[in-house]
Amino acid sequence: MIQYLKQVGVFLKDEYLTDLDAGKAFELLTGYSQNTLRQDLGKFYQFENKENLKRLHQTFSQVIHLIEAQQK
């Protein structure tokens, strides 16, 4: 997920946002340890499978739906 957010400009480029910093941010958002998250950031490709991508798409679709509902 972080890779996609970086690609669309939600997160700063690598020279401004280290994996450690991203781990700290996601620790606050998720409650998972920053060390666990930081270590997993480098392995994002291992989680890029059809089922996980489908779930990620569903999650973002729900967020988009909530945003669109607020605009009405």
C-alpha positions in Angstrom: 0.0 0.0 0.0 2.8 2.4 0.9 4.3 1.9 -2.6 1.0 3.0 -4.2 0.7 6.0 -2.0 4.2 7.0 -2.9 3.5 6.6 -6.6 0.5 9.0 -6.5 2.4 11.5 -4.4 0.7 11.0 -1.0 4.0 10.3 0.6 7.3 12.1 0.0 9.9 10.6 -2.2 12.5 8.2 -0.7 15.1 10.9 -0.2 12.6 12.7 2.1 10.8 9.8 3.7 12.8 6.9 5.1 11.4 3.5 5.8 11.9 4.2 9.5 9.8 7.4 9.2 7.1 5.6 7.3 7.1 2.9 9.9 6.6 5.5 12.7 3.7 7.0 10.8 2.0 3.7 10.2 2.6 2.6 13.8 0.4 5.6 14.8 -2.2 4.7 12.2 -2.3 1.0 12.8 -1.0 0.2 16.2 1.6 -2.2 14.8 5.2 -1.8 15.9 7.2 0.6 13.8 10.1 -2.0 13.6 7.8 -4.6 12.3 6.3 -2.3 9.7 9.7 -0.8 8.7 11.1 -4.3 8.1 8.1 -5.2 6.1 8.2 -2.1 3.9 11.2 -3.5 2.0 9.3 -6.7 1.3 6.1 -5.2 -0.1 6.5 -7.2 -3.3 6.0 -10.4 -1.3 2.4 -9.3 -0.5 1.5 -8.2 -4.0 -0.7 -11.1 -4.9 -4.1 -11.2 -6.5 -6.1 -11.5 -3.3 -4.3 -8.8 -1.5 -4.5 -6.4 -4.4 -8.3 -7.1 -4.6 -8.7 -6.3 -0.9 -6.6 -3.2 -1.3 -8.8 -2.1 -4.2 -12.0 -2.7 -2.1 -10.5 -0.6 0.8 -9.7 2.3 -1.5 -13.1 2.0 -3.2 -14.8 2.3 0.3 -12.7 5.4 1.0 -13.6 6.9 -2.3 -17.3 6.2 -1.6 -17.1 7.9 1.7 -15.4 11.0 0.2 -18.0 11.2 -2.6 -20.9 10.9 0.0 -19.4 13.9 1.9 -19.4 16.0 -1.3 -23.1 15.7 -1.9 
